[in-house]
């Protein structure tokens, strides 16, 4: 994503949780489709931009935190997602280890 796209997208993200908007809405304002907007928002978040994400009726929405509370909420949300991903990764590794054991035990018996 070039710097012009980055600036345009950030300008289209509303400030404050109460004004949060979906990727579709932000994309319409910026001139991108939903898929491209979602990817670009994720990239901005990975690049360290303080873009907060939340859910409204199971739809992800995005906003720029505009207060100390907003930053705290954004950080808490990201931390919860990180912990959830770590738990899933641990479960996948355990499952993979178990499957390798099953495959090895079957190959020894045949």
N, C-alpha and C positions, 0 to 999 in steps of 0.2 A: 504494500500500500504506500503510495507516495504521500508526501507531506501535505499536498493540497487536499487529497481525499481525507486524510486524517483530520485536518482542520475543519473541513466541511462537516464531517460526521460528528465531531465533538460539538460543533455549533448547533447541530440538530438534536442533541440529547438534552432533554429538559432538566432543569435544576429542581431539586427537591423531590422527595419520595412521593408526595401527593400528586406530582405532575408526571410520574413515570409513564413511559410510552413503550409500546411493543416494537420489535425489530421491523415489523411491517410499516408502522407509522413513521419511525425514524428513517427507514429506507425511502419511503415516499418523499419525505422532505429533502433527503439528500440525493435522490435520483438513483438509488440502487434497489435491486430486488431484495426480497426478504432473506434469501439464502446468503447472498453476498454481504448484506448488512450484518447478519448474525456472525459470519466469519470475521468480518472487519471489527465488530464490537469485541469479539473474543480476543482477537489479535491485540487490540488496544489495551484490553485488560491484562493480557500477558506481558505487554510492553511497560506496564506499570502505571497506566492512566487510571485515575480514581473514578471508575465507572461502577456504579452499584447495580446489582441485579436483584430482582425480587419476583414473586409470582402473584398474579391477580387472576383468579378463576383458572388456575393451571396454565396460564400464559405467562412466559417470562417477559418482564418489563425492565427497562433500564432508566437510570437517572444519574445526574451528577449530584453527589452529596453537597448540601448547602449549609450544613451546620455541624457542630461537633457530634451531636447525636447521629446525624446522617452518616458521618465517617465511621462512628462506632458501629452502627448497624451494618454498614457495608463490610467492615472488617470482620465482624462477627459472622455474617453470612458467608464470606469467603472461607473463614476458618472452619465453619461447620461443613462446607462442601469439601474442603481438604480432608478433614477427618473422615467423612463418609467415603471418599475415594480411597483413602488409606485402608479402611476396613474392607472395601470391596477387593482391593488389590491383594490383601492378606488372604481373603477367602479364595480368590482365583489361584494363588500360589499353592494353597493347601489342596485345592481340588486337583491341580496339575500334578502335584506330588503323589496324591492318592492314585490318580490314573496311571502314572508311570509305574507305581508299585503293582497295580493290577496287570498291566501289560507285561511287566517283567515276570510276574508269577505265572502267567498264562504261557509265556514263551518257554519257561523252564519245564512246564509239564507237557509240552508238545514236542 
